[in-house]
Amino acid sequence: MFVRHLGKVDEPQYVRARERLGEALVARGLLSQEQLERALEYQCRTGDRLGRILIALGYVRRQQLYQVLAELWGYPFVDLLREPVDIHLARRFDPKALVQHRCFPVRRQGNEVWIATAEPPSGELEEFVRSVLGPVQVRPLVTTEWDIDHAVRRVFRDVVLDRASLGLYFRSPDESARKVLLTWQKAALWFTVVCLLIGLFRSPTMTLVLVSAVVNGALFVFVIFHLIVALVGAQHEHVQAIRDEEVRELRDDELPLYTVLVPVYREANVVGHLIENLRRLDYPSSKLEVLLLIEEDDEETLQAAKAARPPETVTFIIVPNGEPKTKPKACNVGLFFARGEFLTIYDAEDRPEPDQLKKAVIAFRKGPPDLVCVQAALNYYNATENLLTRMFTLEYSYWFDYVLTGLDRLQLPIPLGGTSNHFRVDRLRELGGWDPFNVTEDADLGIRAAAHGYRVGVINSTTWEEANTRVGNWIRQRSRWIKGYLQTVLVHTRHPFRLLRSAGVRNALGFLLLIGGTPFAFLSLIPLWSLTLIWLLTRTHLFDVLFPPVVLYISLFNLLIGNGVMSYLGMMAGFKRRRYDLVPFALLNPLYWILHSIAAYKAVWQLVTKPFYWEKTQHGLSRYLKPSAESGS
């Protein structure tokens, strides 16, 4: 059946191979002469393959193109979605190598092996096959790269799932959050608890004074650290600032293939807007590889994505069911199939500025060889929808415009945002991809990159997102972030001396103050402010013994100056973004911090009970369905 269906071509038909692809498509009525001329003009500008251009422009279907290429190359065409393949033969190959070589073994008869390929058959293909199977006779077949990816996902489903879920753990278990605590960390935690209980039993006053001093002292250092970083960020522009002239001077034929990962789950109501936003990217469509990562049990989003009729540059990658069910696991599946030189991630509701990919390419080419990632700023298009979105927007403006810029300038580890981070693909694979057990995989990856001696930078580009409009949804999202920060601290402090050697004392302290200090500050707010409120309302002297003069002064500094500093930094961020209407709301920052504290206690509870649970953020709730990135509202 196999041979009858495919036919058997012993030798390439070199006469037909001389025929030009464009002319062949026109002759067969699959392409008009006008379309061919436009595609050739596009090719002169981008230097890309004509076939990719025709597919990207939507002039021909992928299968039609490869059927004609099969005729020109002189080999049979095979549809791997319909043709049965020899699974035992296929599983002798490494699936990653099959993706890289764009080929897939179909069947073997005696010493003859039929190999489907999406590239012109060459000696390199034969060498690759023989390196696995020995001295066999290779019989090339032609298929699409979509067919190859689909066949790999079907035949190697378990392998892809294992590598996406456990790849980092098996490669470097100490860098994975799969184990929440090591034995010595558990022992240290219990030792601390026991010491506190003994202290409270034997000398409660002294113990409580000591706890108060430690907490207030740590908060004081945290506030000063944030102030220094923000002031440094305010005084300097982005290290990787890209001018508009540089973007205009960048030629399309100098641009590499760029992979865009879009993990979606239960996003049927926004996936259509996402596809439309990606169409606005100022990047040659033939050099874009968009991988839409859809969970296996999310049929609703899959059907909505199909209904949006995306261009053929968008590939649907079905993420196999399996634990943990997290965004980083989906991204690892996407990384497995990614073919681009650079890669970025966008969320379902994202609207990146059109020139962001070009700015990232320029930043990598201008930057040092150890620059592994550049982070674009995130902000919100529905900033004025309600009080919560206003506070969220001020917080993000402060974080991305001042904190990350300050960290970049000070060359301290930068925790990445969950979207719009751009990577060198080879370096990302070298780092092991994302940790699927860490629910803030972005922050973890930024710290891991620094621990391996790589740098993370920032670029002057913004991606507009949907700010949470509902408090419950916001707390679910924020508790996941704080839980992920706690996971990241626990992972990267497993071997303190190794951290000091690899990252250096300066970077290690910066990491602990930022990633460790953030949840610590949020957890301390409710107890400290409750004591303050009780004292203000009752004027009781009950707590006087807990606050000797030095501790009292530090506590007052944290309460008054600390909150004033954070509110002032929020105002600065509003002024920098020219969102003057948001500036007065920075005075409400203490109320916003109470929400953080509530989320922090939920995060601690989930770290104990459900450490790998991904708290889903619901998108598409905003009334701003057609945002304007220019106005930022």
C-alpha positions as CSV (number, residue, x, y, z in Angstrom):
1,M,0.0,0.0,0.0
2,F,2.8,2.3,0.9
3,V,4.7,2.1,-2.4
4,R,1.5,2.2,-4.4
5,H,0.3,5.3,-2.7
6,L,3.6,7.2,-3.0
7,G,4.9,5.8,-6.2
8,K,8.6,5.1,-6.5
9,V,11.1,7.5,-8.0
10,D,14.6,6.1,-8.2
11,E,16.3,9.2,-9.6
12,P,15.6,12.9,-9.3
13,Q,13.9,14.5,-12.3
14,Y,16.6,17.1,-12.9
15,V,14.9,18.5,-16.0
16,R,11.8,19.5,-13.9
17,A,14.0,20.7,-11.1
18,R,15.3,23.4,-13.3
19,E,11.9,24.9,-13.6
20,R,11.4,27.9,-11.3
21,L,9.0,27.6,-8.4
22,G,7.2,30.8,-9.2
23,E,6.7,29.9,-12.8
24,A,5.5,26.4,-11.9
25,L,2.9,27.8,-9.5
26,V,1.7,30.2,-12.1
27,A,1.5,27.5,-14.8
28,R,-0.6,25.3,-12.5
29,G,-3.0,28.2,-11.8
30,L,-2.1,28.3,-8.1
31,L,-0.5,31.8,-8.3
32,S,-1.2,34.9,-10.5
33,Q,1.5,36.7,-12.3
34,E,0.8,39.8,-10.3
35,Q,1.2,37.9,-7.0
36,L,4.4,36.4,-8.2
37,E,5.8,39.8,-9.0
38,R,4.9,41.2,-5.6
39,A,6.4,38.1,-3.9
40,L,9.7,38.6,-5.9
41,E,9.8,42.2,-4.9
42,Y,9.3,41.1,-1.3
43,Q,12.1,38.6,-1.8
44,C,14.5,41.3,-3.0
45,R,13.8,43.3,0.1
46,T,14.0,40.4,2.7
47,G,16.3,37.9,1.0
48,D,14.0,35.1,2.2
49,R,13.0,32.0,0.4
50,L,10.3,32.5,-2.2
51,G,8.3,29.6,-0.8
52,R,8.2,31.0,2.8
53,I,7.2,34.4,1.3
54,L,4.3,33.0,-0.7
55,I,3.0,31.2,2.4
56,A,3.4,34.2,4.6
57,L,1.6,36.5,2.2
58,G,-1.2,34.0,1.9
59,Y,-0.9,33.5,-1.8
60,V,-0.6,29.7,-1.7
61,R,-1.5,27.0,0.8
62,R,1.4,25.2,2.4
63,Q,0.5,21.8,1.1
64,Q,0.0,23.2,-2.4
65,L,3.5,24.7,-2.3
66,Y,5.2,21.5,-1.2
67,Q,3.3,19.4,-3.7
68,V,4.8,21.5,-6.5
69,L,8.2,21.4,-4.8
70,A,8.0,17.7,-4.8
71,E,7.5,17.7,-8.5
72,L,10.4,20.1,-9.1
73,W,12.7,18.1,-6.8
74,G,11.6,14.9,-8.4
75,Y,10.4,13.0,-5.3
76,P,6.9,11.9,-4.2
77,F,4.8,14.0,-1.9
78,V,3.5,12.4,1.3
79,D,0.8,13.7,3.7
80,L,2.0,12.6,7.1
81,L,-1.4,13.3,8.6
82,R,-2.9,10.5,6.5
83,E,0.0,8.2,5.7
84,P,0.7,5.6,8.5
85,V,4.3,5.8,9.7
86,D,6.5,3.1,11.3
87,I,6.5,4.1,14.9
88,H,9.3,1.7,15.9
89,L,11.5,3.1,13.2
90,A,10.7,6.7,14.1
91,R,11.5,6.2,17.8
92,R,15.1,5.2,17.0
93,F,15.7,8.9,16.3
94,D,16.0,11.8,18.7
95,P,12.8,13.9,18.1
96,K,14.7,17.1,18.6
97,A,17.1,16.2,15.8
98,L,14.1,15.4,13.5
99,V,12.7,18.9,14.2
100,Q,16.1,20.5,13.5
101,H,16.7,18.5,10.3
102,R,13.0,19.0,9.3
103,C,12.6,15.3,8.4
104,F,10.7,12.3,9.6
105,P,11.2,8.5,9.0
106,V,8.2,7.0,7.4
107,R,8.9,3.3,6.6
108,R,11.6,0.8,6.0
109,Q,11.7,-2.1,3.5
110,G,14.8,-4.1,3.7
111,N,17.7,-1.8,3.3
112,E,15.6,1.1,1.9
113,V,14.3,3.8,4.3
114,W,11.8,6.4,3.2
115,I,12.4,9.7,4.8
116,A,10.0,12.6,4.6
117,T,11.7,16.0,4.4
118,A,10.7,19.7,4.1
119,E,14.1,20.6,2.8
120,P,15.7,19.9,-0.6
121,P,17.1,16.3,-0.2
122,S,20.8,16.5,0.2
123,G,23.8,14.5,1.3
124,E,23.4,16.0,4.8
125,L,20.0,14.3,5.1
126,E,21.5,10.9,4.1
127,E,24.4,11.4,6.5
128,F,22.0,12.1,9.4
129,V,19.8,9.1,8.6
130,R,22.9,6.8,8.3
131,S,24.3,8.1,11.6
132,V,21.3,6.5,13.3
133,L,20.4,3.5,11.1
134,G,23.7,2.6,9.6
135,P,24.5,2.1,5.9
136,V,21.0,2.2,4.4
137,Q,19.6,3.4,1.1
138,V,17.7,6.7,1.8
139,R,14.6,7.3,-0.3
140,P,13.5,11.0,0.1
141,L,9.9,12.0,0.2
142,V,8.6,15.6,0.4
143,T,6.2,16.9,3.1
144,T,5.5,20.2,4.9
145,E,7.2,21.2,8.1
146,W,3.8,21.3,9.7
147,D,3.4,17.6,8.9
148,I,6.8,16.9,10.5
149,D,6.0,18.8,13.7
150,H,2.6,17.1,13.9
151,A,4.2,13.6,13.4
152,V,6.8,14.4,16.1
153,R,4.1,15.5,18.5
154,R,2.0,12.4,17.8
155,V,4.8,9.7,17.9
156,F,6.9,11.3,20.6
157,R,4.2,12.7,22.8
158,D,5.6,11.2,25.9
159,V,9.1,12.3,25.1
160,V,8.0,15.9,24.5
161,L,6.0,15.9,27.7
162,D,8.9,14.5,29.8
163,R,11.4,17.0,28.4
164,A,9.0,19.9,28.9
165,S,8.1,18.9,32.5
166,L,11.2,17.3,33.8
167,G,14.0,18.4,31.5
168,L,15.5,21.0,33.9
169,Y,15.0,18.7,36.9
170,F,16.8,15.8,35.4
171,R,19.6,18.0,34.0
172,S,20.1,20.2,37.1
173,P,17.8,19.2,40.0
174,D,19.2,21.9,42.3
175,E,17.9,24.5,39.9
176,S,14.3,23.1,39.8
177,A,11.5,23.9,42.2
178,R,10.2,20.4,42.0
179,K,11.4,19.9,45.5
180,V,10.1,22.7,47.6
181,L,12.6,22.4,50.4
182,L,15.9,20.5,50.8
183,T,16.5,18.6,54.0
184,W,18.7,21.2,55.5
185,Q,16.2,24.0,54.6
186,K,13.5,22.0,56.4
187,A,15.8,21.6,59.4
188,A,16.6,25.3,59.5
189,L,13.0,26.2,59.3
190,W,12.0,23.9,62.2
191,F,15.1,25.0,64.2
192,T,13.9,28.7,63.9
193,V,10.4,27.8,64.9
194,V,11.6,25.8,67.9
195,C,13.9,28.6,69.0
196,L,11.1,31.1,68.8
197,L,8.8,28.9,70.8
198,I,11.4,28.4,73.5
199,G,12.2,32.1,73.6
200,L,8.5,33.0,73.9
201,F,8.2,30.5,76.8
202,R,11.3,31.5,78.7
203,S,11.7,35.2,77.9
204,P,8.7,36.4,75.9
205,T,9.5,40.1,76.1
206,M,13.1,39.8,74.9
207,T,12.0,37.4,72.1
208,L,9.3,39.8,70.8
209,V,11.7,42.7,71.0
210,L,14.3,40.7,69.0
211,V,11.6,39.8,66.4
212,S,10.4,43.4,66.2
213,A,14.0,44.6,65.7
214,V,14.8,42.1,63.0
215,V,11.6,42.7,61.1
216,N,11.8,46.5,61.2
217,G,15.5,46.4,60.4
218,A,14.9,44.2,57.4
219,L,12.1,46.5,56.2
220,F,14.4,49.5,56.6
221,V,17.0,47.9,54.4
222,F,14.4,46.9,51.9
223,V,13.0,50.5,51.6
224,I,16.5,52.0,51.2
225,F,17.4,49.4,48.6
226,H,14.3,50.2,46.5
227,L,15.0,53.9,46.8
228,I,18.6,53.6,45.6
229,V,17.7,51.3,42.7
230,A,14.8,53.6,41.6
231,L,16.9,56.8,41.9
232,V,19.6,55.2,39.7
233,G,17.0,54.1,37.2
234,A,15.5,57.6,37.2
235,Q,18.9,59.2,36.4
236,H,19.8,57.0,33.5
237,E,18.1,56.0,30.3
238,H,17.8,52.3,29.4
239,V,21.2,50.8,28.7
240,Q,19.8,49.2,25.6
241,A,17.9,52.3,24.3
242,I,17.3,51.9,20.6
243,R,16.7,55.1,18.5
244,D,14.0,55.3,15.9
245,E,16.7,56.0,13.3
246,E,18.4,52.7,14.1
247,V,15.1,50.8,13.5
248,R,14.5,52.6,10.2
249,E,18.0,51.8,9.0
250,L,17.7,48.1,9.8
251,R,17.2,46.3,6.5
252,D,14.7,43.4,6.2
253,D,17.3,41.1,4.7
254,E,19.4,41.5,7.8
255,L,16.6,40.1,10.1
256,P,16.7,36.5,11.4
257,L,13.9,34.1,11.8
258,Y,12.0,35.2,15.0
259,T,9.9,32.7,17.1
260,V,7.0,34.1,19.0
261,L,5.5,31.8,21.7
262,V,1.9,32.5,22.8
263,P,0.8,30.2,25.6
264,V,-3.0,30.3,26.0
265,Y,-5.4,28.5,28.3
266,R,-9.1,29.2,28.5
267,E,-8.6,32.3,26.4
268,A,-11.4,31.8,23.7
269,N,-12.7,35.3,24.3
270,V,-9.4,37.1,23.6
271,V,-7.4,34.8,21.2
272,G,-8.9,36.6,18.1
273,H,-7.7,40.0,19.4
274,L,-4.3,38.5,20.0
275,I,-3.9,37.2,16.4
276,E,-5.0,40.7,15.1
277,N,-2.4,42.3,17.4
278,L,0.4,40.1,16.1
279,R,-0.5,41.1,12.5
280,R,0.6,44.6,13.5
281,L,4.2,43.6,14.2
282,D,6.6,45.5,12.0
283,Y,8.6,42.4,11.0
284,P,8.7,40.5,7.7
285,S,5.9,37.9,8.0
286,S,8.0,35.3,6.2
287,K,10.6,35.6,9.0
288,L,8.1,35.2,11.8
289,E,7.3,31.8,13.4
290,V,4.3,32.2,15.7
291,L,3.6,29.1,17.9
292,L,0.2,29.2,19.6
293,L,0.5,26.9,22.6
294,I,-2.9,25.4,23.3
295,E,-3.6,22.9,26.1
296,E,-4.8,19.5,25.1
297,D,-8.1,19.8,27.0
298,D,-8.8,23.4,25.8
299,E,-11.0,22.7,22.8
300,E,-12.9,26.0,23.2
301,T,-9.7,28.1,22.7
302,L,-8.6,25.8,19.8
303,Q,-11.9,26.4,18.0
304,A,-11.8,30.1,18.6
305,A,-8.3,30.3,17.3
306,K,-9.3,28.4,14.1
307,A,-12.3,30.7,13.7
308,A,-10.0,33.7,13.8
309,R,-8.4,32.4,10.5
310,P,-4.8,33.2,11.4
311,P,-2.1,33.4,8.7
312,E,-0.1,30.3,7.9
313,T,2.8,31.7,9.8
314,V,0.8,30.8,12.9
315,T,1.2,27.1,14.0
316,F,-1.0,25.5,16.6
317,I,1.0,23.4,19.1
318,I,-1.1,21.2,21.3
319,V,0.5,20.9,24.7
320,P,0.1,17.4,26.1
321,N,-1.8,17.0,29.4
322,G,0.4,16.3,32.4
323,E,1.6,17.7,35.6
324,P,2.5,20.4,36.3
325,K,-0.1,22.2,34.2
326,T,1.7,25.5,34.0
327,K,2.6,28.2,31.5
328,P,6.4,27.4,31.7
329,K,5.7,23.8,30.8
330,A,3.8,25.0,27.7
331,C,6.7,27.4,26.8
332,N,9.1,24.4,27.1
333,V,7.0,22.6,24.5
334,G,7.2,25.6,22.3
335,L,10.9,25.9,22.8
336,F,11.3,22.2,21.7
337,F,9.8,23.1,18.2
338,A,11.2,26.7,17.9
339,R,13.4,27.3,14.9
340,G,14.1,31.0,15.3
341,E,17.4,32.6,16.2
342,F,15.6,34.8,18.7
343,L,12.4,34.1,20.7
344,T,9.9,36.1,22.7
345,I,6.7,35.3,24.7
346,Y,3.4,37.2,24.5
347,D,0.3,36.6,26.6
348,A,-3.1,36.3,25.2
349,E,-4.1,39.9,25.8
350,D,-0.8,41.5,24.8
351,R,-0.4,44.3,22.3
352,P,3.3,44.9,21.7
353,E,4.5,48.0,20.0
354,P,5.0,47.2,16.3
355,D,8.8,47.7,16.2
356,Q,9.6,45.7,19.4
357,L,11.1,42.7,17.6
358,K,13.4,44.9,15.6
359,K,14.5,46.8,18.7
360,A,15.3,43.5,20.3
361,V,17.4,42.3,17.3
362,I,19.4,45.6,17.4
363,A,19.9,45.3,21.2
364,F,21.3,41.8,20.9
365,R,23.6,42.9,18.1
366,K,24.8,46.0,20.0
367,G,25.1,44.1,23.3
368,P,27.9,41.9,24.6
369,P,28.0,38.2,23.9
370,D,26.8,37.3,27.4
371,L,23.5,39.2,26.9
372,V,21.0,36.4,27.0
373,C,17.7,38.3,27.2
374,V,16.3,41.8,26.9
375,Q,13.0,42.7,28.6
376,A,10.5,45.2,27.2
377,A,8.4,47.3,29.5
378,L,4.8,46.2,30.3
379,N,1.9,48.7,30.9
380,Y,-1.8,48.8,30.7
381,Y,-4.2,50.0,28.1
382,N,-7.2,50.1,30.6
383,A,-5.4,52.2,33.2
384,T,-8.3,54.4,34.0
385,E,-11.0,51.7,34.2
386,N,-11.2,51.8,38.0
387,L,-9.1,52.4,41.1
388,L,-7.4,49.0,41.0
389,T,-6.3,49.4,37.4
390,R,-4.9,52.9,38.3
391,M,-2.8,51.5,41.1
392,F,-1.7,48.5,39.0
393,T,-0.6,50.9,36.3
394,L,1.4,53.1,38.6
395,E,3.1,50.0,40.1
396,Y,4.0,48.6,36.7
397,S,5.3,52.0,35.5
398,Y,7.5,52.2,38.6
399,W,8.7,48.6,38.3
400,F,9.6,48.6,34.6
401,D,10.7,52.3,34.1
402,Y,12.7,52.7,37.3
403,V,13.4,49.4,39.1
404,L,14.4,47.3,36.2
405,T,16.3,50.2,34.6
406,G,18.2,50.7,37.9
407,L,19.0,47.1,38.2
408,D,20.3,47.1,34.6
409,R,22.4,50.1,35.3
410,L,23.8,48.6,38.6
411,Q,24.3,45.3,36.7
412,L,22.3,43.4,39.3
413,P,20.2,40.3,38.5
414,I,16.9,41.3,36.8
415,P,13.8,39.2,37.4
416,L,12.0,38.9,34.1
417,G,8.4,39.8,33.4
418,G,6.1,37.1,32.3
419,T,5.8,38.4,28.8
420,S,7.8,40.4,26.2
421,N,11.1,39.0,27.2
422,H,13.3,38.3,24.2
423,F,15.9,35.5,24.2
424,R,18.8,34.2,22.2
425,V,17.4,30.7,21.6
426,D,20.7,28.8,21.8
427,R,21.5,30.4,25.2
428,L,18.0,29.8,26.5
429,R,18.3,26.1,25.7
430,E,21.8,26.1,27.3
431,L,20.1,27.4,30.5
432,G,17.5,24.6,30.4
433,G,14.5,26.6,29.4
434,W,11.9,27.4,32.0
435,D,11.2,25.7,35.3
436,P,7.7,24.2,34.9
437,F,7.4,23.8,38.7
438,N,8.1,27.5,39.4
439,V,4.9,29.6,39.1
440,T,7.0,32.8,38.4
441,E,9.2,31.1,35.8
442,D,10.2,34.5,34.4
443,A,11.8,35.8,37.6
444,D,13.5,32.4,38.2
445,L,15.0,32.4,34.7
446,G,16.4,35.9,35.1
447,I,18.1,34.9,38.3
448,R,19.3,31.6,36.9
449,A,20.8,33.5,33.9
450,A,22.8,35.7,36.3
451,A,24.0,32.7,38.3
452,H,25.3,31.2,35.0
453,G,27.2,34.4,34.2
454,Y,24.8,35.8,31.7
455,R,23.3,39.3,31.5
456,V,19.7,40.5,31.2
457,G,19.0,43.9,29.8
458,V,16.0,46.2,29.1
459,I,14.9,47.9,26.0
460,N,12.8,51.0,25.4
461,S,9.7,49.4,24.1
462,T,6.3,48.7,25.7
463,T,3.8,45.9,25.5
464,W,0.3,47.0,26.5
465,E,-1.7,44.5,28.6
466,E,-5.1,44.3,30.3
467,A,-4.9,45.3,34.0
468,N,-7.0,43.3,36.4
469,T,-10.2,45.0,37.0
470,R,-11.5,42.8,39.9
471,V,-9.9,42.5,43.3
472,G,-10.4,38.7,43.5
473,N,-8.8,38.1,40.1
474,W,-5.9,40.5,41.1
475,I,-5.3,38.6,44.4
476,R,-5.2,35.3,42.5
477,Q,-2.6,36.6,40.1
478,R,-0.5,38.4,42.8
479,S,-0.5,35.4,45.2
480,R,0.9,33.3,42.4
481,W,3.6,35.8,41.8
482,I,4.6,36.0,45.4
483,K,4.5,32.2,45.7
484,G,6.9,32.1,42.8
485,Y,9.2,34.6,44.4
486,L,9.3,32.4,47.5
487,Q,10.0,29.3,45.3
488,T,12.8,31.2,43.6
489,V,14.4,32.2,46.9
490,L,14.2,28.7,48.2
491,V,15.8,27.3,45.0
492,H,18.6,29.7,44.6
493,T,19.6,29.6,48.3
494,R,19.9,25.8,48.5
495,H,23.7,26.2,48.2
496,P,24.5,29.6,49.6
497,F,28.3,29.4,49.1
498,R,27.8,28.2,45.5
499,L,25.5,31.2,44.9
500,L,28.2,33.5,46.3
501,R,30.9,32.0,44.1
502,S,28.8,32.0,40.9
503,A,26.9,35.3,41.3
504,G,29.2,37.2,43.6
505,V,28.4,38.8,46.9
506,R,26.9,42.0,45.3
507,N,24.6,40.1,43.0
508,A,23.6,37.6,45.7
509,L,22.6,40.5,48.1
510,G,20.7,42.2,45.3
511,F,18.8,39.0,44.6
512,L,17.9,38.5,48.3
513,L,16.8,42.1,48.8
514,L,14.6,42.2,45.7
515,I,13.2,38.6,45.4
516,G,13.4,37.7,49.1
517,G,12.6,41.1,50.4
518,T,9.4,41.6,48.4
519,P,7.3,38.8,50.0
520,F,9.0,39.5,53.4
521,A,7.8,43.1,53.3
522,F,4.3,42.1,52.3
523,L,4.0,39.5,55.0
524,S,5.2,42.0,57.7
525,L,2.7,44.7,56.8
526,I,-0.5,43.4,58.4
527,P,1.1,42.6,61.8
528,L,3.1,45.8,62.1
529,W,0.3,48.1,60.9
530,S,-2.2,46.3,63.1
531,L,0.0,47.1,66.1
532,T,0.3,50.7,65.0
533,L,-3.5,51.0,64.5
534,I,-4.2,49.5,67.9
535,W,-1.8,52.0,69.5
536,L,-3.3,55.0,67.6
537,L,-6.8,54.0,68.6
538,T,-6.2,53.1,72.2
539,R,-3.0,54.9,73.2
540,T,-2.1,51.8,75.1
541,H,1.3,51.3,76.6
542,L,1.0,47.6,76.3
543,F,3.4,47.5,73.3
544,D,5.9,50.0,74.6
545,V,8.3,47.3,75.8
546,L,8.4,45.9,72.2
547,F,9.7,49.1,70.8
548,P,12.8,50.4,72.5
549,P,14.0,53.8,71.2
550,V,16.2,52.5,68.3
551,V,13.5,50.0,67.1
552,L,10.8,52.6,67.5
553,Y,12.6,55.1,65.3
554,I,13.2,52.5,62.6
555,S,9.6,51.5,62.8
556,L,8.4,55.1,62.5
557,F,10.7,55.6,59.6
558,N,9.3,52.5,57.8
559,L,5.7,53.6,58.5
560,L,6.0,57.3,57.6
561,I,9.1,57.7,55.4
562,G,8.9,54.2,53.8
563,N,5.3,54.7,52.7
564,G,6.1,58.2,51.7
565,V,9.0,57.0,49.6
566,M,7.0,54.3,47.8
567,S,4.2,56.8,47.1
568,Y,6.7,59.3,45.8
569,L,8.2,56.8,43.5
570,G,4.8,56.0,42.2
571,M,4.3,59.6,41.5
572,M,7.6,59.8,39.6
573,A,6.5,56.9,37.5
574,G,3.3,58.6,36.6
575,F,5.1,61.8,35.6
576,K,7.6,59.8,33.5
577,R,4.8,58.1,31.6
578,R,3.0,61.5,31.3
579,R,0.0,60.0,33.1
580,Y,-0.6,63.1,35.2
581,D,-4.2,61.9,35.9
582,L,-2.8,58.9,37.8
583,V,-0.3,60.8,39.9
584,P,-2.6,61.7,42.8
585,F,-3.6,58.0,43.2
586,A,0.0,57.2,44.3
587,L,-1.0,58.6,47.7
588,L,-3.3,55.6,48.1
589,N,-0.3,53.3,47.9
590,P,-0.6,52.1,51.5
591,L,-4.1,50.7,50.8
592,Y,-2.8,49.0,47.7
593,W,0.0,47.4,49.8
594,I,-2.7,45.8,52.1
595,L,-3.9,43.9,49.1
596,H,-0.4,42.7,48.6
597,S,-0.2,41.5,52.2
598,I,-3.4,39.5,51.8
599,A,-2.0,37.9,48.6
600,A,1.2,37.1,50.4
601,Y,-0.4,35.1,53.1
602,K,-2.4,33.2,50.5
603,A,0.9,32.6,48.7
604,V,2.5,31.1,51.8
605,W,-0.6,28.9,52.4
606,Q,-0.5,27.6,48.8
607,L,3.3,27.1,48.9
608,V,2.6,24.6,51.7
609,T,-0.6,23.0,50.3
610,K,-0.3,23.4,46.5
611,P,3.2,24.6,45.6
612,F,2.9,24.0,41.8
613,Y,-0.7,25.0,41.3
614,W,-1.0,27.7,38.6
615,E,-3.6,30.3,39.7
616,K,-5.2,31.2,36.5
617,T,-5.7,34.9,35.7
618,Q,-9.0,35.5,33.8
619,H,-8.5,37.8,30.9
620,G,-11.0,39.6,28.7
621,L,-12.8,41.3,31.6
622,S,-12.0,44.9,30.6
623,R,-14.4,47.0,28.6
624,Y,-11.5,48.3,26.6
625,L,-11.7,45.6,23.8
626,K,-9.9,47.8,21.2
627,P,-7.1,49.4,23.2
628,S,-5.0,52.3,21.9
629,A,-1.4,51.8,22.7
630,E,-0.6,55.3,21.7
631,S,-2.8,56.9,24.4
632,G,-2.1,54.2,26.9
633,S,-5.7,54.2,28.0
